[in-house]
Amino acid sequence: MSPPFIALGLDHRHIYGMTENMLRTGSRCLGYWTEGAPQTLAGFTRRFPDLHRFATLDEALGAGAALALISAVPADRADLAVRAMRKGMDVMTDKPGCTTFDQLEQIKACVAETGRIWSINFSERFEVPAVTRATELVEQGAIGRVVHTAGLGPHRLNRATRPAWFFERERYGGILTDIASHQIDQFLHFTGSSTAEVTHAMVANHANPKDPGLQDFGEIGLRSAQASGTIRVDWYTPDALPTWGDGRLTILGTEGYIELRKYVDVGGAESTDHLILVNGKTCQKVDARDAGLPYFRRLSDDIAHRTETAMTQEHCFTVMELALTAQARAEAAT
């Protein structure tokens, strides 16, 4: 049976996909709580018009849910997660799951104390069917042993629609903590690495000098016992692109490579989830839109059976530790 859930904080649009995908598993949403009227509230209520809004956070926490979805301001997510776990709920939080090392330690302590699940919805993996198909191919040995990943995470700034916290470093956590956590997750996942070393990290504000708190560009280099990786993230997506960002991932193996053009194929097909597979037997472009999104069903099963099929708890901790480490190193160097 799928767990009943609540939504806490609607400050980021990722709450739409989190809610929709849990509903698709058969879970029932008991309602939502958010502070005030964030810009995403109208979109949420349009998509889910019949959901109850709790008057207070305490009312939401006492509703009897088994799972809390959290997409509040990034700096506020850790506190909400701890409060939910201490009320007996497992947690699916938007990325980044926390913005400081102290918050991460508090979450680790709470997980150890309560036995609850703290899971981050890395949407650039868990909400992209092409990544599901790439995982299947890598597990089948289609490109041999993975030795490198190159992840690109460009985003559109959309200045006019951004709330004030988006431009405040202490509130959003820095560009590497925020966006690049996606690419760190994918590096560990595809290379089979349990941890990694940050070999390079930098952040900059090249194009938005009037917003000193904004970091609009970032890079990370990673190395593990099995592989190496490079990451580039930015807020430079041009207006002519028909989507928010041309997110790409290249997975290099000893016997071939896979390239994912997740959201758009410039000059190609007008669709999403393009997968290019090249190895010793084939050189082809695959439409991966039908590959599915198993994370949400697996998390539902993990909540019922206390397993770790969606993502291990240690992986989740490690991604955030590496993101925070890269962020701190980059800022120390500026």
Helices and strands as residue ranges (DSSP letters): E 5-10, H 14-24, E 29-33, H 41-47, H 57-61, E 67-71, G 74-76, H 77-86, E 90-94, H 101-114, E 118-121, H 123-126, H 129-139, E 146-154, G 159-161, G 164-167, H 169-172, H 175-178, H 180-191, E 197-204, E 217-223, E 228-234, E 248-253, E 256-261, E 274-279, E 283-287, H 295-305, H 313-333
